[in-house]
């Protein structure tokens, strides 16, 4: 048995901030040894090590599995014996370890299941079922935790045949034992009602059962559930009204077993109402009554928040069903709902005010980002909005009466009753808004029975003008602008923006952050008819210096790394200002660059907020993009130190951003030599190690593509061209990266002289043609078509169709004939990008005009080529619009995770090798006409043998 002590010591060292980086590096150096993952599992399983060591081992095992289980093609990266042993051991281990370790192993199991379940792990479900027992709650809980970590993956997935095959595999084996376990657990709970310890353990298992019930039902109604629906709904209703003082907890903040159980029941009910109402509808009425009873009796403590929000979401889903909604079609009922359920849950509580004051960034994230989807206020507002959609006249009338009463209460004593106004404003949001608010535009449709402009001017504008107004009411007024921003006209925004800018200087964290949020969104708004910005750059440019200085001052107020990157909303506002300034950025560039470099240096020591540093690097991208080309050298000088420090320190989170920004810098002046200080960067960029990180690949391809044109001579002189082509081979070998490989090859073709490339063409074509014949060739075919036309059109680079034919002959004699007629010509018409269609037209034109092979070896290919060209010219490519002015929509949270995040401010314009051809049809006609003269009328003679319409079309082009 291997000695575990050295590895355990290193794991302990990773918990010490002074030793962690060195220890992690030493552990990673051991990763390549066979059996390494099994050593981690042994430490995790051993009770002789402290819990913190076992937890560190489990955490490292989870991350090891994420990085090393399979490659991008799904092939195992570990030795087969390790894979088999891990899958054999991990289930039993997960069942036996403490809960905190179990959660880490559960994530590892989920990663393994993503790759292997169920085709390569078809014994798993039977293994899980065999471990279930009627009375051992600890074992059952472990088994159910494993099951949930695997089946829970189905929740966000789209329907597919493969998914349903997997679900069916599970349901047929797991469904009946699962229901039997649920029944036996119900009996156990009844028989242990007076045993607090046993009861709490049982409810842990019950909550896992409820989560698995959701997992098994999230894609389709399982037959075993459908057959037992009456009994299942009976159990759900029983535990929705279940109460036992043994399960109560004194903690007002933390949800206890009962709250969690009931919340899980409501979540499952909401799923069933939305997807399977036809089946479950006859069982629903009891749940509606129970939810009403619960909502009118449950206390305001934070521990009940998730339960209340889930109950309200359930009622919202019920209200969407017309026959169920009729239960609320009564003015008295609606009044009770709004007064007894909606208003109490929309109203601010002391805990909300404490969060506003003590954890302002958390308050903002909950309120603005939708992360409050499980808060009372959001759920109650959604319920009121749905009621209003169903019964607009009556609900609006009742709601506005309540809102007006609350506003009158506020006016009677503004200092003491300011919370009444806050409640009124948030009720008004729910009543006024219709449809779904979008991330980019907010609310786009409103209740026609209200006037959002009058409400703002009469009730909220004064709070923006009064320096002494309660901060939360200022936030309400600013948020009102945020919610209804797309419904405000240009003139209204001109009046409001100065007020927003003034509030950026407010002393309250929430107030100035909300002002930054709305300023950013306002700057992103465009007029629907013209597409022009609502707020013209001429209104921002004079303020830009003071505005950016102040915003940077807010970020750098506390220079601790965690505090600097805490407020992503202010950083996003800076980014937007820079994007809006565009070419006017030069006036503030020096100060902005200085601040951005300072921030980069600080946060590189401990990156902790992906959203912040995403917007931070977008700001750098905007600065690089919109600065004058003449500033390129100065930018390179200024950014050299912070960027090389990030690369040398191995700050993984920042490296893809740095690669993209360096590429953007080099792309600004593509014809100049690479700045001398960056020459040492070439060797590391070409080393395979950097390319192992999946998230680095797109950024590295772009960087290398920017380096090659500026350092082609040096790459040839230093014999580094084989390294570049080796990367091409590596990339093209996988479906995930094949497009990047083709991009890199096209850069090589356009940048290197033909002579250095000539010895490699046989190998390159061998690789390409082999890949084309693989089982995944469909996704690669269009890239091959693009590559062929790029090659065939570049006769100025010593290439062209004849060279391609000759090189193909070296691979296999006459292999080109089948490729051309069977793949290249038919697929050419499927090219979509305008640039690709343009290159294809040039390629086909030059083939018709200049190719000797098509005259001597493939005479039948000439009319086929001509026909393909004419089809392309029927719909000539149109130059794309300048659509790379991005960030009009919010960036999805998913981009802030593992993997590559593209910087949209430096979106790369596709390379057009024929940018000097403004009129493609005229160019084609002239080129063919000139060639006809050079070749003694050969083209005209050949065309005469074609169909009359083809003759006429080609002749008309030649006469343009």
N, C-alpha and C positions, 0 to 999 in steps of 0.2 A: 504494500500500500504506500502511495506517495506521501512524503512528508508535507503536511499542510501548513506547518508553522510559519515558514518564510512568507507564503502568500497571505496568511492571516495577518502577519505583522504589517505587510504592505497595505492591506485593506484598512487596518487601523490607522496607518499613516495618512491615508486619504481623508480622514476626518479631521486632521490637523491642518489649519490654513497655512502654516509655515512649511509643511512637507507635502501638501496634497498634489501639487503639480509634478514634483519629482516622483512621488509614489505612483501616480497614475501612469506616467511615462514608463516606469519599470514594469507595471502590470501589463500595459499594452505590448511591451516587448515580449512578454511571455505568451501572448494570445495565440501565436502561430504554432505553439507546441500542441501536438495531438493530445486530447484528453483534458485540455485546459478548462473547458466549460464544466466538465465533470468534477474537477477539483473545487470549483466554486460551489457546485451543488452539495458536495460533501461538507464544506464549511457551513453552508446555509443549514444543512440538516443536523449538524452536530450541536448537541446541547452543552458541550464542554466549552464552547466559546461564548463570550458575552453577546447579549442581544444586539448591541450596536455593530459588532463584527459580522454577525450573521446577516443583519440587515444590509450592511455595506456590500457583503458578498452577493446577496440577492439582487441588489441594485446594479452591481457591476455585471452580473449574469444577464439581467434584463437588457442592458445596453449592449452587451456583447452579442446577444441573440439578434437584436435589431440591426446591428452592423454586419453580422457575419453568417446569418442563417442561409440566405440564398443570394445569388447575384441577380442582376436585372432580368435575366432570362428565366429565373426560377430554379436554377441548378444549385445544388448544395455546395456551399463553400467549405463546409467542415467534412472531415473524414466520415465515411458511411457508418463506421462503428460508433462514432461519437453521436451522430444523429439518432441512431437506433437506441443507444443507451439513454440519451436525454429524454426521448419520448417514453421510454420504459419507466424511468425513475421519477419524472417530474410530477405525475399525477399523485402518486402516493406521498411524495414529499410535500406537495402543496396542501394536502389534507391534514398533515400532521404538524405544520409549523404555526406559530402565532399569527394573528390577523394582520399585523403590520407587515410581516414578511410575506404573507400570503398574497397581499395586494400587489407586491412587486412581481412575484412569480406569475400572478394572473396575467399581467401585461405581457410577460414573456410567452406564456401559453397562447395568448391572443395573436402574437406575431407568428408563432409556429403554425397556428391554425390557419392564418391568412395564406400561408404557403402550402400547407400539407393537407388540411382537412377539406373534404374527407377522403379524396382519392388515395393520398399517400399516408393516411392515418385512419383507415376504415375500421380499426378495432377500438377506437377511442370511446364511442358511445356505449358499446357493449361493456367496456371496462368500467365506465362510470356507473352504469346500471348495476353491475355486479357488486359494487361497493356500497350501494344504498342499503340501509338497515331499518327495521321498524322502530328501533328504540335508541340508537346511538346518535344523539343529536350532533355531537362534535364531528363525527365522520360524515354525516349527511351534509352538514354545513360546508365542509371542505369540498365534497363532491359537487354540491350545487354552485359553489363559488367558481370552480373550474368550468362547469357547464355554462354559467352566465358569462364568463370571460370569453367563451367561444361563440355562443349563440347570440350574445349581445351585439356582435359584429353585424348582424343582419339589419339592425334598426334603420341605419341611414341609407341602405343600399337600394338601388333601382332593381325592378323586376328583371329577371333573366332566366333562361332555361336552366343554366348551370346553378343559379341560386336556388331555384325551386327544387332541383334534383337534390341539392344538399339539405334543404329544409325537410324534404320528404324522407330522406335517409334518417334524419334525426327523429322526426315525429313518429315514424313507424316503430322505432326501437325504444325511444325515450318517453313517448307520450303516456302510455298506460301506467308504467311504473311511477311516473311523475305524479299522476292523479292519485294513485294509490298512496304514495308518500304523503300527499296533501291531506288525504282523508285520515291517515293514521296520525298525522301531526295535529289535526283538529281534535281527535279523541284524546291525544296526549295533553293538549292545552286544557281541555275540560277536566281531565282527571288531576291536573296539577295547578288548579286555579288558586290554591292557597300556598303555593310554594314559589316565592318570589324569584329565587335563583333559577329554578327550572323554567319558570315562565319567561324570564328574560332571554334565556338561551333558546327557548322554543320560538320566540318572536324574531330572533335573528334568522332562524331557519325560515320562518313564515315570510319574512320580507324578501329573502332570496327566492322563495317559491313564487311570490307575486312578480318579482322582476323577470323570472324565467317564463311565467305565464304571458307576460308582455312580449318577451323575446320570441316565443314559439308562435305568437299570434300576429306579429308585426307585418308579415308579408301576406299571409293568407290564413283563413280560418281552419285550424287543424280539424280533421274529421273526428278525432277522439274528443276534442273540446265540443264540437257541434253536437255530438251524441250525448254529452253530459252537461249541456249548457244550463239546464234547470238547477242541477245540484251545485254547479260552480257559482252561479249567480246567488244561490242561497248562502253559500259560504262567504262570498264577498259582502253580501248585505249584513250577515251576522257580524263580521269583524268591522264593518263600517260603524256599527252602533255599539261595539264591544267596549266595555269599560272595566277596569280592575285597578284598584288603588296600588296594587303591588307593582304596576308598571309606570306609575307616575314618578316624575322626577322634579326636584326642586329648582333645577337650573332653568331660569327664564329665557335663556338664549339658545340652548341646545335642544333640538328636537329629540324626544324620547321614543321608545319602541312603538307606542300607540300612534303618535303623530306620523311616524314614518310609514307604518302599516296602512293607515287610512289614506295618506297621500299616494302611496303606491296603488291602492285600490282605485282611487279617483283617476289616476293616470291610465290604468288599464281600461276603466269604463269609458274614458274619453276616446281611447283608441277604438273600442268596440262600437261606440255611437257613430264615429266618423266612418268606419270601414264596414261594419257588419250590422247596421241598424235593422235590416230586414230580419235578421236572426235573433237579435237581442232585444228588439223594441218592446216585445210583450212583457219583458222582465224589468223595464226601466223605471216604472212609476215609483216603486218603493225607494229607489236610489235618489230620485228627485226630492222626495219628502225628507229623507235622511240628510241630504246635503243642506236643505233649507234649515232643518233643526240644528245642524252643526254650525252653520254660519251665523245663526242668531244667538248662539250660546257660547261659542268658543271665545276665549279671552284674547286680549291684544298683545300678549307676550310674543317676542320674536320667535320663540320655539315653535309657535303655531303658524308661522308665515308660509312655509311651503305647503302645509296642509290646506290652509285657507285659499292660497292661490290655485292649487290643484282642484279644489272644490269649485271655485269660480270658473276655471277653465272647463270643467265638466258641464256646468250650467250653461256656459257660452255655447258649447257644442250641442247641447240639448235645444237651445233657443234657435239654432240654425235649422232644426227639423220642424217643418211647418205644423205638423199635427201636435208635436210636443209644445211648440211655442204658444199654442192656443191656451195652454194653462196660465199664461201670463197676459192674456188679452183682456185685461180688466184694469181700469184706472186705479181702483183701490189696491189691487195686487201690485201694480207697477209702483205706486207710491210707497208701499211697504218695502218693496225690494230696494228702491233707491235710498229710502231713509234708513232702513235697518241693516242693509247689506252693503250697498255701494258706498254711501257717504262715510260710514265708519272705517271702511278699508281704504278709501282714498285719502282720508284725513291724516295729517302729520301726527306721528307719535313722538314722545320724548326721545325714543331710541333713534328716530330719523333725524331729529335736530342734533343729537349728540354726534351722529355720523357726519352730518353737515359741518359741524364745528371741529371735530377731532380727526376725522378721516375724510377730508373733502374730496380727494381723488377717487375714493371708493364710491362716495355719494354720486359723483359725476358719471362714473362708468355705469353704475346701475341705472341712472336716469336716462342717459343719452344713447347708450350703445345697445340697448335691448338685453343687457345682462340682467335686467330686472324682470325678466319674463316670469320669474317665480316669486315676484313680490306682490304683496296685496294690492298696491296702487295700480300696477300695470294690469293685473288680472281683473280687478274691479272695473277699471276703465274699459277693458275689452268687452266685459259683460254688458256694461251700459251701452256701449256702441252697438253691440249686436241687438239689444232690445230696441234701440232707436231705429236700427235698420228695419226691424220687423214691424214696429208700431210707431212710426216717426211722429205723427201728429201728437198723440197723447204723451209719449215719453218726452218729447221735446218740451211740451207745455209744462209737464210736471217738473222736469229737470231744471228748466229756466226759472220756475217759481222758487225752487230750492236754492238755486244759484243766487237769485236776487235777495232772498232772505239772508243768505250767508254774507253777501256784500253789505247789506244793511247792518248786520251784526258787527261787521268790521268797522263801518263808518261810525257806529255808536261809540266805539272806543278803540281807535287804531293801534294804540300801544299794547293793549292787552288782548285784543281779538284778532291780531294779524293772521293767525292760523286759519280763521274762517275764510279770509280772502284767498289764501293759498288753496284751500279745499275747493272754493268756488272756481278758481281758474283751472284747476285740474279736472273738475267736472265738465267745465266748458270745452276743454280739449276733446273729451270723449264724445260730447254731444255734437260738436261742430264738425269733427272730422268724419269723412266717409271713405270707404275703401281702405286699401293698404297703403300706409306711408312708405315712400321709397327712400333708399339711403341717400340718393343724390338730390331729390327734390322735396322731400318731406311729404306733407299732405297735398294732394293734387285735386281733391274733390271735397266739397263741404255741404253740410246740411243747408238747404235753401231757406230754411226758416230762421236762420241766424245771420247776423252781419258781423263778420270777424273784424272789419275795420272799425266799426263803431265801438265794439267791445274793447278793442285796444285803446282807442283814443279816450274813451270814457273811464276806463278802469286801470289801465296799465301804463300809459305814457307818462303819467305823473311820477311813477316810481322810478323811471329812468332819469327824470329831470331833478328829482329831489335827492340831494346828496345824503340826507339823513334817513332815507327810507330803509326799512328792515332788509338786510341782505337777501334773505330768502325770497322776498317779494320782488326784488330786483332780478333775481334769478328767474322767477316766474315770468316776468316781462320779457327778459331776453330769450327765454326758451319759447315763448309765444312766437317770437319772430322766427326762431329756428323751425318750429313745427309748421307754420304757415308761410314759409319763405317764398315758395314758388308762386303763391297767389298774390304777392305784393308787386306793384308796378315799379318801373324805373324811378319815377318821381318820389315814391314813398321811400325807396331805398336811399335815394340821395339825402333825404331828411334824417334817416335813421342812422346811417353809417357814422356820422360824427359822434352821435351818442354812444355807439358801440366802441369806437376808438377811445373815447374818454373813459369808458369803463374798463379798458385794459389797464388803466392806472389805479383802479380801485384796490384798496388794501385787503379786501376779502378774497381768499384763494378761489372759492367757487365763482364769485362774481367775475373776476378777471378771466377765469378759464372759460366760463360760458360765453363771455364777450369774444374771446379768441375763437371759440367754436363757430359762433354765428358769423363773425367776420370772415372766417375761412370759407364757410358755405356760401355766403353772399358773393364773395369774389369769384366763386365757381359758377354762379348762375349765369345763364345766357338767355337772350330773348328768343322765344320760340320761332318767330317769323324770320329773323335775320341770322340767328346764331351768334350774334355779337354779345360781348359781356354786358350784363346789367349795369355793372359799375365799370366805367371806362378807365383805362390805364392812366389817362391824363388826370384823373381825380386821385389816384394813388401815388403816382410818381413823386409829386412834391412832398408827400408825407413819408416816403419809403425809408429815408435814413433814420428819422426819429422813431418811426414805427418799428423797424427791425432792431434798432438799438434797445428799445424798451422791451421787446419780446425776448431778446437774448438776455437782457438783464433779469427777467423773470426766471429763465431757465438756470442761469448761473448764480442765482441768489445764494444758494448753498452748494458748494463745490464738491460735496461728497458724491461719489459715482452714482449711488442709488438715488439720491435726491435730484441730481442733474437730469437723469433720464426718467424721472417719475411722471412728468406731465407731457404726454404725447400730443395733447390737444394744442398746446402752445407751439410745439415743434411743427405740427401740421400747418398751423397758421403761418409760420415763417415760410414753410415750403410753398404755400399757396401764393403768398406775396411775391416770392421770387419768380414763380411761374407766370403770374400776371404781368410782372414788369417786363419780361422777355428782354428785348434789346436795351431797355432802359436800365438794366441791371448793372451796367458799368459804373453808374454813379454811386452805388453802394457796395460794389464788389469787394473792395479792399477790406472794409470793416467786416462784412459778412464772412469773407474767407477766414479772417483772423478768428472770429468767434467759432466758426464751424471746426477749425483745426483744434482750438482749445477744447471744445466738447468731445471731439474724436479722441483726443489724448486722454481725457478724463475717463470716458466710459469704456475705453478699450481695456482698462484694468479690471473691469468686472461688468460685462454686458448683462443686463437683467430685464430690460423691457424691449422686446422685439418690435413693438409698434413704434416706440420712440426712435430707435435707431434706423428703422425703415424710413421714417419721414426725414430723419437727419441726413441719411445718405441720398434721399431724393432731393433734398435741398442742395447738397453738393452737386448732384447731377444737373439741377437747373442752373446753378452757377457756371458749371463747365459748359453746358450746352449754349447758354445765351450770352456768355462773355465773348468779346470780339476775338477772332482768330489770332490777332496779334498778341493776345494775352496768354497764349498757350504755353510759351516757354516759362513765363512767370508762375503760372499755375503749377506746372511740373516741378519747378523749384520749390514752391511752398508746400506742395503735398507729398514731396518725396519722403521726407522724414516720418510723418505720421503713418503713411501707407507702408513703408518698408518696416517700420516698427511692428505694425499689425501682422505682417507676413512673417517676420522673424520670431515674434512671440507666439505665432500659431493661434491667433484669436479666430477660431473656426467660424464663429457667428458672423464675423465681419468680412471674411476672405472673399466670398462671392461678390459682395458689394465693391470691395477694393478692386477686384479684377475688372468689373464692369466700368468703374470710374476711370481706371487707367486706360482701358480701351477707348472710352469716350475722349480722354485727353489726347491719345495718339491719333484718333480719327479726325481731330480738328485740322491737322496739317499732314495729310497722308503722303504728300510727295517729299517731305523733308526727312532727313535721316533721323533715326531714333535718338532722343536725347542721351548724351553719353552716360549720365549717371544711372540710366535705366538699363544699360547694356547687360550688367550682371544679372538682371532679372530673367534673361532668356533661358539660361540653363535650368533654373528651378522650374520654370513654366513647362519646359520640355520633359522634366523628370516624371516618371509614371506615378510617383507617390501622391502628388497633388490631385491626379485624375482619379484616384481611388474613391474620393469623396463624391458621391453621386451629385450633391448639390453644387459642386464646383464646376461640373463639366460645361454647362451652357456658358457660364461666365468666362471660363478658360478658353473655350473655342473663340469667343468674341475677342478676348485679349490677344490670343495668338494670331487671329485674323487681322488685328490692327497692327501687330508687331511685324508680320511678314512683309508687307509692302515697304515698310520703312527700314527694314534690316535684312532684305533679301541677300544682298552681297555678303554681308557678314555671316549669315547662316550657311551660304555656300562655302565661303572661305574656311569656316570652322567645321566643315563637314557635319553640319547639323540638319541638313535636308533629310537624311534617312530617319532621324529622330522625329521630325515632323510627320513624315509619311508613316512611321510606326504608330504614331497617335491616330492617324487616319485609319489604319488597319484595326486598331483596338476599338475605335468608336463604331466603325461600320459593322463590327462583328455582332452587335446587339441591336435588337429592334428599338430599344429605348433611345439609343444614341446614334443610330444610322444616319439620321438627317444632319446631325452635327458633323459627322464624318464627311458627308458630301459637301457641306458648307466649307469645311477646311480644304478639301480637294480643289474646289472651285477657286479659293483664294490662292492656292499654290499655282494653279494654271494661269491665273491673271497676273501673278506677281513674279514668278521665276522665269528666266529665259528658257527656251525649249531644250537647249542642250543639256543642262543638268538634270532635267526631268526625263529625258529620253531613255536612259537605262532602266528606269523604274516602270515604264508603261506596261510591260508584259505582266509584271507582278501585280500592278494595280488592277489591270483588267481581269486577271485571274481571280483576284479577291472579289471584284465587283460581280463578275459573272457567276462565281460560286454562290455568292450571297443571293443573287437573283434567282437561282434555282432552288433555294431553300424553301422550307415549308411556310415561312413567313414572308414570301416574296411579294405578296400583294401590296403591302405597305411600302415596299422598296421600289416598286416598278416606276412610280411617278418620279421619284428622285433620280432613277437611272435615266429616264427620258430627259429630265432637265440637264443632267450631266452630259448626255450625248450631245444635245443641241449646243450647250455651252462650249464643248470641245469642238464640234463641227463648225461653229460660227467663228472660231478664233484662228483663222488662217493667218492673221497678222502676228500671231504668236508661234508660227511654225506648226500649227495643228491643222484642223480641217477634216472633212469627211474622208479624204483619201488616206490621211495618216491614221485615222481611226480604223479604217478597213485593213491597212497594212499591219497595224499592231494586233488587231484581232486575229489575223492569219497566223501570227506567231504563237497565239494561244491555241488555236484550232483552225485548220484550213477551212475557209469559207463559212465560218460560224456567223459572220455578219449578215449573210443573206436571210437566214431565218429570223434573226433578231430584228432586222429592219422591217421586213414585211409583216411579221407576226406580232411585233410588240411596239417598235418605235413609231411607225406611221399611225396605227390605230389609236394608240394612247396619247399621241401628240394633241389630238383634238380635245382631250380631257384636261389639259393644262388650264389652271384657273387664274393664277396671278398674271396681271398685265405684263410684267417684265418677262415672265417665262414664255408667254405667248409671243412677245416681241422677239426674244432670242431665238425661239423656234422658227419664226418667219425668216429671220436673217439666215439661220442655219440652212433651211430648205432652199432659200434663194441662192446662196453660195454653192450649194450642192448642184442645183440645176445649171448654174452659170459656169462653174469652174472644175467640177469633179471629173477626172479622167476615168475613175473606176466605174462611174455610172454610165459612161459612154462605151467603155470597152467590155466590162464584166457584167454590168447589171443594166443593160439597155431597157429592160421592162420596168426597172425601178424609176426611170425618169418620168414617165407619165403618172405613175403612182405618187411620186414626190410632188409633181406639179398640181395634181388634184388635191393633195393634202394642204399645200400652200394656199390654194384658192379658197379652200374651206376656212382656213385660219383668217384670211383677209376679208371674208364676209362679215366677220365681227372683229374688227381690229381692236387691239388693246387700248384702253383709255388710261391715261396717267392717273394714279391714285391721288385722292385729295390729301391735303396735309392734315391727317387725322391723328397725328402722334402727339397732339396737345392733349394730354390725358388727365387723369385724376378727376374726371367729371363725376365719377361714381366712387363710392366708398370702396376701399380695398377690403376684400373679404378677410375675416379673421383667419381662415385656413391658410392664407399665404404667410402667416407669421409663424409657421411651424418648421419642421425639418424639411430640408430640400431647398430648391433654388427659388429665390424671389427676384423677379426682374425689376429693375429700376426703370419706371415708365418715363421719367423725365428725359432719359437719354435713349429712348427707343431708336433702334438703328434703322435707317432707311435702307431698303433692299438695294444691292449693288446693281446698277444698270450699265453694262459694258457698252451699250449703244445709245447713250444719252444724247449723242449728237445727231440722232435721226428723229427729227420732229414729226415728219409725215411718212409713216411706214409704207403706205401704198405707193406713194410717189417714189420713195427710195427703191422699193422692189422693182417697179417698172423701169427706172433709170438704170439700175444695176443690170437687169436682164437685157436691156437695150444695148448697153455698152458691151456686155459679154457677147451678144449676138454679132456685133460689129467685129469684135476680136476673133471670133471663131467662124467667120465667113458665113453667117446666116444660119448656123446650125440649130439655134434655138427655134427660129421661125419655122425651119423645115420639120423639126420634131413636133412642134405644136400643131402643125397642119394635119398630123395624123390623129389628133385627139378629137373628142366630141365638139360639135360646133359651139356650144355654150362655153366650154373651156377655152377654145380658141378666142372667142369674143372677149371673155373676161381678161385673159392674159394680154391680149392686144390692147385693150383699153388701158391697162396699167402702164404698158410700155409707151403709150401715147400721152400719159399725164404730163 
